[in-house]
Amino acid sequence: MEFNIVNKIDGKFKPIVLLKSDELPEEAICPKPGKGGCAMAFVSQTIAKRKTTAFGRENITCGGVATGFGWGDGFADEAALEFQATFLSQGEDSAKDREQYLKSLENRPPNVKEMFTKGERIYCDFDTAVDHIKSRPVYDENEYVIFKPIELLGEGEIPHSVVFTLNIIELSAVLQINGSFRSKTAHIMTPQASACQAIGSFTFEQKDSDDPVPVLSPIDFAARAHMKHFIPDDYMCLSMPWKLFLKLDELSKKSVFQTHLWTDW
């Protein structure tokens, strides 16, 4: 399928699409069940290597991705929520029971242990982390989330959303087009969340909105560390519901792309 906005950007990375399904594509690369890790290492391969990747309930790599890809809140109990809030804030300095928190890290690999001890520091303290965690958009539907290159989108196949990977100039162009039909100045969202949640559940939430906006990510350095092997540091992701992508694609036919400001760049 051809899209004007994709052709006009003509960037290093074409967009990818996210689909929800109850069937797993045979060609998809998936994490191994029971093996931890960051989902964005797989998504980055779809972006950079144009490989189809998929995630299912049986191979959730961390508690955050369960929420991110729409399989409940990801917590078995309140203790699991508290553990994640501790990690996402100041680590051992935020722990309600520091001794118990550190004991739970004893058998983890040294680099993982250090990360959890210091905390990811997305949130300034434990209580703020809990508030954010409890306010995440939660979905519980379908068995699989599938990422594939937009050029592999089949006839009649309707994705849930689209993820652009853009440098600063390409991002500026898409954001300008996104703002060109709006009367309000605030027309983009950058959630304080993990990268998988930004391209997943926070973008799912925009699909349900009457006035959806794109979601800019990632701002968490843990995800960026896993993505940097495939994607340069000066690129950002911009995800949006399919219906918004189609609108921007149509608007792009009479936009900055048809001016010397773009063609002479």
N, C-alpha and C positions, 0 to 999 in steps of 0.2 A: 504494500500500500504506500502511496506517495502522499506526503504532506508538505505544504508550502513552507511552513515555519522551519521544518527540519532541513529542507533544501537550502533555504536562505541563510540559516546559521552555518551550515556546512562545517561543523566543528570537528574537533578531534574525536569526540564521543557523541554518537547519536543517542537519542533517548531510548530508554527501555520501558517496558510496560509491566504492570502488576496485574495478575489475574487471580481470582479465587476459584477453586475447583474442588470437587470431591474425588477427582482422579489424578493420579500422578503420571506426568509424561515420561515415557521410556527414556528419552534422551536427556532428562534433567540430571544435573549434578546436585547431590544432596549431602548434608552432613550425616555422619554415621550416628545411628541411635546411641544415646548414652555418652556421646563425646561432646565436651563443652567447647566454647569458642564464640567468636563474634560473627553474627550472621552477615555483617557487612563485608567480610572477607570473601564470601560467596557471591553476594550481590555485585561486588566490584568486578568479579570475573564476567558477569553478564554485561556490565558497562564497558569494560576494557577488552575482553576477549570474545564478546558476543556469544557466550555460552548460556544456555537455558539452565537456571538454577531453581530449586524448589525446596520448600520447607513444609513439614507436616507436624501434626501433634506428636508423632512418635519420635521425632528427632529435634525437639526444642533444645537449643544450645544453652540458654540461660533464662532466668525468670523474666527478664525484661523483654525478650523477644516473644514470649507467650502473649503478653499484652500487646506488643507492637504489631504482631501479625494476626491478632484477632481470635485468640483462644483463651478467653477469660482474663482474670487479673494476674495469673501466674503464681499465686501464693497458696501453698497447702494449708497454712495457718497464720496466725498473727505473728508468730516468731519469725516466719520467713519474710514477712513484710518488714519487720523491725531490722532484720539482718540486711536487707537491701537498702533501707533508709540509712543505716549506719555506713554502709559502703559508699552510697551515693553522696554522703555528706563528708564528714571529717574522719571517717574510719574509726580507729580505736578511741580517738578523742571525743567522738560522738556516742560511743557505745553506752547503753544503759548499764550493762554489766561488762566492763572492759576485760576482766579475766576470762569470762565465758566466751566472749567474742574472739579473743586471741587464741583460745584453746581450739575453737572451731577451725582455725586456719593452720593448725600445726602440720597437717599432712599434705598441704598444698605445695606445688612447686615454688621455689624461692621467689621468682618474679611475680607470680600470682599472689603469694603471701604478702610481699611488700606492697603491691597495689591495694590489696584489701586492708592492710594495716594503716596505710596513709589515707585511704579513701579516694574516691574519684573527684570529690569536691565540686560536683555540679551544683550542689545546694550548700548554703552557708552553715546550716546546722541540722540536727536530727528532726526537729519538729517541722521545719520548712520542707524537708525531704518527704516526711509522712504526708503533709498536706498536698504536695504535688502528686505523689504516688496515688493518693486516694481520689484526686481529681482527674486522673487520666481518662480519656475516652476508652471504654471497655466494650469489646465486641466478642461474640462467641458464635462463629458461623464457619461453615465449610471445613474441610479436612486439610486442604493444602493452599499455600500461597506460592505462586509461580512467577518468576521474573524471566522475561525473554526480550531480545532485541526487537525494537519496533518494526524493523524490516521483515521479521519472521511472523508478524501478526497475520493469522489466517483469514480467509474470506468469511465474513459473518461472525468473526471472533471479536467480542467487545470487552476490552480490558476494564478493570476497575479504576485504574489510574495510570499516570505517566510520570516517569522520573527523568528529568533533564540532568546532565552533568556539564557544567558551563564554566568557562573562564570569566573574568570580570567584565569584559566587553560583551560577550554573548549574554551574560546574565543581565547586564544593563539593558540590552535590547528587548529581551523577553519581559523584564519588569516594566519597561516603558509601554509595551503593547498591552500588558496586563492592566496598567493604570489608565489607558487611553479611553476606556468606556465608562470609567467610574467617576462619580461626583465627589466621593470622599477621598481623603489623602492617604488613609491607612488601608492598604490593600495587599498586605503580605503578612504571613505568620512565621515566627521563628520560635518554636516551642522549646522550653527548657526541658529537654528530654534526650534520650538515646537516639542515635541515628535511625535504628530500625523502627522506633516508635514514630519518628518524624515522617518517614516515607510510608509508614504503615497506618497505625490507628489514628494519628492526628490528621492524616490525609483522608482516611476513611470518614472521619468526622466532617471534613469539608464537603465530601460527596453528599452528605445529608443536609447540607446548608442550602438555603435559597439563594445565597450570595457567596459562593465559594471563593476562597483566595488560595494562592499557591503557598506551599510550605517550604521554607529555606532551611537547609541542613548540610552537613552535620556540624554541631558546635561542641560535641563531646570528643575529647582527644583520644579516648580509648578506641573508638570506632575509626578515627583518622589513622591511628597507628596501624590498624589492620588493612586500611584502604590504600596506604601510601605506596605499597608495592605495585599497585596497578594504576593509581590515579595521582597526578601531581598535586602538591599541597595547595596550589593556587586555583583549584577548582572547587565549586560548590554544587550541591544537588538542589534542584527545585522540583518538587513533586506537586501534582495537582490531579483532581478528578478528571476522568475522561471527558465529561461534558465541558469543562473549562478549557481543556486542551483543544477541543474542536472549535471552541469560540475564538481562542487566540490564533489558531491556525487560519481561520477565516479573516480575522482582523489583520493578520500579517500580510495580506495581499494588498492592503493600502496602509502602509505603516512606514516606519523609519527605514525599512529594508528597500523601499523604492526611492530613497533620497541619496544624494551624494555623500551625506554624513555617514552612511553605511558603506556605500560602494567604494568610496575613496579611502576607507580606513586602512 
